[in-house]
Each structure stands twice: as structure tokens, then as C-alpha cells.
Amino acid sequence: MKKFRILSLIAIATASLTMSGQARKGALHINEVMTLNESNFVDDFGQRPAWIELYNSKFAPLEISSVYLTTDTTISPELWYAVPLHDVNTRIPKRQHIVFWADGMPSRGTFHTSFKLDPAAVNEIYLIDSDKKTVIDHVTVPVLEPNTTYARAKDGITVFDADGNVDVNATWEVRNDIDEGKYITPSSNNVILDRNDKVDKFSRLDPNGFAMAVMAMAIVFSALAVLCIAFMIISKVGARSSKTKKMKSHGLNVKETPRDEHPESDSGEAIAAIVMALHEHLNTHDNESTILTINKVKRAYSPWSSKIYSMRHLPGK
């Protein structure tokens, strides 16, 4: 029995790790990379190392502790950079980003990796799950100019060609912060939206808000109508159930008894009156104690407080 429990726990743990890896694989992405940082983003030590941005594409927070970052999968996993456990900052909020500094100085904190990026060569960056086998994401970063990044065209997007292979040119692009729409955006969306097309269209088609008011009132009244119908159905079902129970209590068969001979179900007022009468009958007296205690009353006498000494004495005749 004990062995069975141990095997069950191992199986559950393995399944949870596998599901976690699959969830991360579909939601966690390498989103933007800078290999040579001369005058761009500054870390918490005032330095400008290379950096790697990760993106959570889920509509829920994602815990990334225990995942690995590396530029070489052929070396021992012990040499990979492991995101530390028990750090509240490694929990990425929904649809948000997190930046790791590739400065080879992990002693500076959680977000400083144990490896560096080579700005003069092609860099392979791997994001590997805690099982050290599942590759969550991988990107090949070409040689970049100073202060340029290799970023996805849109956050977390992957474009496939007709054969089902990743279209690198449509998925990734080089950004220099100069060309229109090619902004470098660490810890921010790769596509910066400064307007909402739906809001602009609504304001153009309905400048006075009349259609919006009609739509809102229609939604509210429709919801009230649905609730009213639901309550009516529930009340009818409750009445039918009550009538069925009453027939069974009288020994009648529901299917064999004609409908016109069905007894009427008790109303809510009748049930409340019966319940109140039973309550009054069963709880007429309170629980009283049968122990009788007699305490002697003592009053302290003092002549100073006696009224006979403070009243005026009339002379006798």
C-alpha cells in the first residue's frame, strides 16, 4: 500500500511537471534581444549589459522560477542559468514582460544571468523548462549593430509558412529605434498602440451616444426578462416537486392518480404557519435549572447613616 502511494505521488508529480512544461511552452516566449548595449536600457547597477526579454502571452499570471536560460545546450545543465526559486518577481503578470541581463554576473541578483552574449557572433538563446529537456522557446539572433534589437513583430507572435515551418522573416525583425514602428521596447509591448480603433469608430458613428444608451438599456431589460423567466420556471418546478411529495405522503401514485384528483400543494404561507406552530409547541418553556440557591443578605448598619439621628425630635407632652 505504501509503495502504491509513493508511485502515485511520483506519477502525479511527473504529470504536473509535464503539464507545466507544456503550459509554459505555449505561453512563455523570448520576445526581444539586445546583444550590444552602448546607450540603451540601464540595469539596477547603472550598467548597460546585453538583455533578453521574455513575454507571457497567457491571460493569467505565469510562474517562471526553475526554468533555464542558456546559449549552449551541449554543456552541462549545471552551467545553465537557472531562474531562482522563491522570488516574487519571477511571477509574470498576464500579457506582461520581464527582462534578464546577460552580463555573466548572477551574484548581482535574480535577473542577471550566468552567461554573456557575443555581439560579434550569432547567438543561440534557449529557454528550457525545469525538466532540463523541454525547450520552451529558441531563437537565433544574428549579428546586430550597437543599440539595436532582434524582436518579434508582435508580442509572442509566431508566423508559419505554407509548409508549417516558422517564417523567421515574418516573425522576427531588427529594430533600431529610428525607423517608423521599429522602436526598441524593453519591458513593454513591441507594438505600441496610441489609439483604439473600435472606440474611434464608435465615436464617429455615434457622436451623441444615443445608440450606446439604447444598446445598454436593451441589454439590461433583456437580462431582467431572462431572470424573470428563470424564476417563473424555478417556482413551477418547486410547486410540482412539492405536490409530488405531498401525494407520496398520502400514499398516492403520481402516475396512476388522475390529474383532477391531485391534492393541491401547500402554499408558502401555510408551510410557514405550520413550522411556527411546531416551534411554539416544542419550545414552550425554557430549560430551567433545578438547583435552588439561598444566599443570606447582610446589610452593614452604621449610626452615621441612620435617619433617626438626623431628624428633629419634638418634645413630648
Beta strands, then each sheet from edge to edge (+ up, - down):
strand 1: 28-34
strand 2: 50-56
strand 3: 62-63
strand 4: 68-70
strand 5: 81-82
strand 6: 91-92
strand 7: 97-102
strand 8: 123-128
strand 9: 135-141
strand 10: 149-152
strand 11: 172-175
sheet 1: 7+ 2- 1+ 10- 11+
sheet 2: 3+ 6-
sheet 3: 5+ 4- 8+ 9-
end
